[in-house]
Amino acid sequence: MPHLNNLDDLVDIDREVIGNDSRREYIKKAIEEERCIVVKKENSIVGFLIFDTHFFDCSFISLIIVKQTERRKGYATSLIEHFVYISPTKKIFSSTNQSNKRMQEVFKANGFTQSGYIENLDEGDPELIYFKST
């Protein structure tokens, strides 16, 4: 689990991916509430996962971010596997946009199945819901 002194590192990774630091408070709150997991390469954080348990009393992975230079190296899988191991609930959900083919591949490779979709979150790009039972 990261500490608040890791906040800037996590926000830097997020900014690299989305182009701004709009999720700084969201990431900070997840660290404070111990709902954030990091993955490191040689003592440097290369990615993180944020979860909660407010999705119908089930675990929901709300964010998985890996540095762009470190993608396709198994870090997202490592984060997911660790979360599945420590999950406080038997049912785990997550989601990604229909346009995010790479993340869909990651979910499928990690034993998640598609469990529906939500329209109208991002115009013209439905959110696909994924599910796994532990």
C-alpha positions as CSV (number, residue, x, y, z in Angstrom):
1,M,0.0,0.0,0.0
2,P,1.3,3.4,-0.9
3,H,1.7,6.3,1.6
4,L,0.7,10.0,1.0
5,N,4.4,10.7,0.3
6,N,3.8,8.6,-2.9
7,L,0.9,10.8,-4.0
8,D,3.0,12.9,-6.4
9,D,4.4,9.8,-8.1
10,L,0.9,8.3,-8.6
11,V,-0.5,11.6,-9.9
12,D,2.5,11.9,-12.3
13,I,1.7,8.5,-13.7
14,D,-2.0,9.4,-14.0
15,R,-1.2,12.8,-15.7
16,E,1.1,11.0,-18.2
17,V,-1.9,8.8,-19.2
18,I,-4.8,11.3,-19.1
19,G,-3.1,14.6,-19.7
20,N,-4.0,16.4,-16.5
21,D,-4.0,16.0,-12.7
22,S,-7.8,16.2,-12.2
23,R,-7.9,12.9,-10.2
24,R,-5.4,14.1,-7.6
25,E,-7.9,14.3,-4.7
26,Y,-9.5,11.0,-5.8
27,I,-6.1,9.3,-5.7
28,K,-5.3,11.0,-2.4
29,K,-8.5,9.7,-0.8
30,A,-7.9,6.2,-2.0
31,I,-4.4,6.2,-0.4
32,E,-5.8,7.6,2.8
33,E,-8.5,4.9,2.9
34,E,-6.1,2.1,1.9
35,R,-7.9,1.4,-1.3
36,C,-4.8,1.8,-3.5
37,I,-2.3,-0.8,-4.5
38,V,1.0,0.0,-6.3
39,V,3.4,-2.1,-8.4
40,K,7.1,-1.3,-8.5
41,K,10.0,-1.9,-10.7
42,E,13.3,-1.5,-8.9
43,N,11.9,0.7,-6.1
44,S,10.0,3.0,-8.6
45,I,6.2,2.9,-8.8
46,V,5.2,2.0,-12.4
47,G,1.5,1.5,-11.9
48,F,-1.4,1.4,-9.4
49,L,-4.9,0.1,-8.9
50,I,-7.8,1.8,-7.0
51,F,-10.8,-0.2,-5.7
52,D,-13.9,0.2,-3.6
53,T,-16.7,-1.9,-2.2
54,H,-19.6,0.3,-2.9
55,F,-20.8,-1.4,-6.0
56,F,-23.8,-3.4,-4.6
57,D,-21.5,-4.5,-1.8
58,C,-19.1,-6.0,-4.2
59,S,-15.5,-5.0,-5.0
60,F,-15.1,-2.7,-8.0
61,I,-11.7,-2.0,-9.5
62,S,-12.3,1.6,-10.5
63,L,-8.8,2.5,-11.9
64,I,-5.8,0.6,-13.2
65,I,-3.0,2.8,-14.5
66,V,0.4,1.7,-15.7
67,K,3.1,4.1,-17.0
68,Q,3.0,4.1,-20.8
69,T,6.7,3.0,-21.1
70,E,6.0,0.0,-18.8
71,R,2.9,-1.3,-20.6
72,R,2.6,-4.8,-22.0
73,K,5.0,-6.1,-19.3
74,G,2.5,-7.8,-17.0
75,Y,2.1,-5.0,-14.4
76,A,-1.6,-4.6,-14.8
77,T,-2.0,-8.4,-14.5
78,S,0.2,-8.3,-11.3
79,L,-2.0,-5.6,-9.8
80,I,-5.2,-7.5,-10.7
81,E,-3.9,-10.8,-9.4
82,H,-2.9,-9.2,-6.1
83,F,-6.2,-7.5,-5.7
84,V,-8.1,-10.8,-6.5
85,Y,-6.0,-12.4,-3.7
86,I,-6.8,-9.7,-1.1
87,S,-10.3,-8.8,-2.3
88,P,-12.7,-8.2,0.7
89,T,-15.6,-9.7,-1.4
90,K,-16.1,-12.8,-3.5
91,K,-17.4,-10.8,-6.5
92,I,-15.2,-8.4,-8.3
93,F,-16.3,-6.0,-11.0
94,S,-14.6,-3.5,-13.2
95,S,-15.2,-1.7,-16.4
96,T,-13.6,-0.1,-19.5
97,N,-14.7,1.8,-22.5
98,Q,-15.6,-0.3,-25.6
99,S,-12.8,1.5,-27.4
100,N,-10.2,0.4,-24.9
101,K,-9.3,-3.0,-26.6
102,R,-6.1,-3.4,-24.6
103,M,-7.9,-3.3,-21.3
104,Q,-10.5,-5.7,-22.5
105,E,-7.7,-8.1,-23.4
106,V,-6.2,-7.7,-19.9
107,F,-9.6,-8.5,-18.2
108,K,-10.1,-11.6,-20.4
109,A,-6.6,-12.8,-19.8
110,N,-7.2,-12.5,-16.0
111,G,-10.4,-14.6,-16.0
112,F,-13.0,-11.7,-16.1
113,T,-16.1,-12.2,-18.2
114,Q,-18.1,-9.4,-19.8
115,S,-21.2,-8.7,-17.7
116,G,-23.1,-6.0,-19.5
117,Y,-22.6,-2.4,-20.5
118,I,-23.6,1.1,-19.7
119,E,-24.5,3.6,-22.3
120,N,-24.2,7.4,-22.1
121,L,-21.2,7.8,-19.8
122,D,-18.9,8.7,-22.7
123,E,-20.8,9.7,-25.7
124,G,-20.6,7.0,-28.4
125,D,-18.3,4.8,-26.4
126,P,-20.2,2.4,-24.1
127,E,-18.7,1.3,-20.8
128,L,-18.2,-2.5,-20.7
129,I,-18.7,-4.1,-17.3
130,Y,-16.4,-7.1,-16.4
131,F,-16.9,-9.7,-13.6
132,K,-14.8,-12.3,-11.8
133,S,-15.7,-14.5,-8.8
134,T,-13.0,-15.5,-6.3
